[in-house]
Amino acid sequence: MAGKEISKRVEAASAGSAESARAQAILSITVILADYTREMPLSLKLLPGRYAVCRLRQDAEIPAEFFSITRTADELSVVCEESVVPAESRVEAGWRILGVEGPLDFALTGILLSIARPLAEAGVSIFAVSTFDTDYVFVKDADLERASTALRAAGHTIA
């Protein structure tokens, strides 16, 4: 549905100058995608526990217990329960996790946007992790109630 609407708007915008047409097409696509993602209610599950995001030296050993790890040329980032935070790491603690019930198809678009937009509008900061099957959105424990309210108002469910 969105693809046909985008094509119509791009065609209609092409009547003006090329620069104007491009700007109008981008604006139209943005509006359509925003409307599309608002109509995508998701089921989220609040995971138990409190989590920390830790930055370790790039060559540090990977801790035995973790939720997610990412190694780049510059660092090793670990997401783990606060109770197993590795020593000698920079820590950002106090996160709660909302997991999108999956598995999700890789062809789906707008999943994180449909979560991030209402949270941003509510002033809730997020940290996101994606896996092969699904997405996880982290919010600070202090913001959990406000985040839950915003997500429910956007049509999502939280178990």
Summary of the structure (lengths in Angstrom):
residues: 159
radius of gyration: 19.5
end to end distance: 30.2
largest distance: 62.1
contacts: 450
relative contact order: 0.17
helix: 38%
strand: 27%
